[in-house]
Amino acid sequence: MNASMDSVPVKFQVADLEPFEESTELLGDPEELRARAERDGYLFFRGLLDPEPILQLRSKVLEILTEHGLRASDADPLDGKLDLARLNELSADQMRVDIGVTADVYTDLQKLPELHRLPHHPSLLDIYRNLFDTDDVFVHPRHIMRAMTSHPATGATPPHQDFPLVQGSTATWTCWFPVGDCRLESGPLVILRGSHREGCLPVGTGDGEGHWTNWGAQLCEHETNWVGGDFAVGDVVMFPSLTVHRSLPAAVRDEVRISMDVRYQRGGDVIEARSLTNHSDRPWDEIYQGWSSENADLMYYWHPDRLSYIPWDDALLEPGARRIC
Ligand SMILES: O=C(O)CCC(=O)C(=O)O
């Protein structure tokens, strides 16, 4: 084996980023949509979601940041400007480094019914019905909301596949969208086009820019087909769980980048039980406390009995052998 053929930490160059190809014109054509997904390992839609509910959610998120003293006092209502002095007083131990704020802030975010409503948007469900070729689309309740800040303990999300982290079925898809506009300098998600065809990659290098490199996917030097771009509110990118993706390092240091990532699968596919827990690690009873009856449809809809389970596999997250490129 030639050592130079081993996988190496791949440095990301923003200048090499190619734009996302839009798939909006394929929305009425499920076969073409599936063919595009199969070809590229992602689908990008401009203006898919109505901005109104997203901006309402943004305003609630920002209110919570204000309550926790993290917003700049001169910030406009929908502006994500932070009080950096307050942010930097927080110890690394308090931070959810994958989220960008403290565990307490994150629990408060998870209690917002609006956060749990958006993933059920009819436009998203329609796409997954077409992609999965079934009406039985299951929305994982374990939604992730990132409120990424420049706290020193946090960093860009390294290149990785969701499969080792979510497990269940490789046919599970992630949907990522910003909660507000998100330009390149705010650190949005980018996708390694075609990477879904490489199978489940060994973990254990990352690229040295992120902070959680033990689950980063090992990439080869030639794997540089990164695609991405500015997101406007309402734009959405989605991809299956073997597609490698990452976030860009944010050049803007004094603003929070708010986004959601949500998972979907066929109701008949296997699932790993953790996908039914809340991502803040708080019990659902606590998350749902105080919700009004108009949100009753969002509570416990994911009841465990209707699904088939596959156990968690620790081996998928054990840093393994070096990938041969
Ligand atoms: O938003 C991020 O920084 C990471 C998102 C992610 O990894 C995902 O959508 O699976």
The ligand as an SDF file (V2000), in Angstrom:
LIG
                    3D

 10  9  0  0  0  0  0  0  0  0999 V2000
  -25.7420   23.2060   10.8340 O   0  0  0  0  0  0  0  0  0  0  0  0
  -24.6990   22.6350   11.1120 C   0  0  0  0  0  0  0  0  0  0  0  0
  -23.6950   23.2100   11.5240 O   0  0  0  0  0  0  0  0  0  0  0  0
  -24.5830   21.1470   10.9400 C   0  0  0  0  0  0  0  0  0  0  0  0
  -25.8260   20.5220   10.3980 C   0  0  0  0  0  0  0  0  0  0  0  0
  -25.6830   19.0630   10.1680 C   0  0  0  0  0  0  0  0  0  0  0  0
  -24.6780   18.4590   10.4000 O   0  0  0  0  0  0  0  0  0  0  0  0
  -26.8360   18.3560    9.6120 C   0  0  0  0  0  0  0  0  0  0  0  0
  -27.7500   19.0070    9.0960 O   0  0  0  0  0  0  0  0  0  0  0  0
  -26.8380   17.1130    9.6750 O   0  0  0  0  0  0  0  0  0  0  0  0
  1  2  2  0
  2  3  1  0
  2  4  1  0
  4  5  1  0
  5  6  1  0
  6  7  2  0
  6  8  1  0
  8  9  2  0
  8 10  1  0
M  END
$$$$
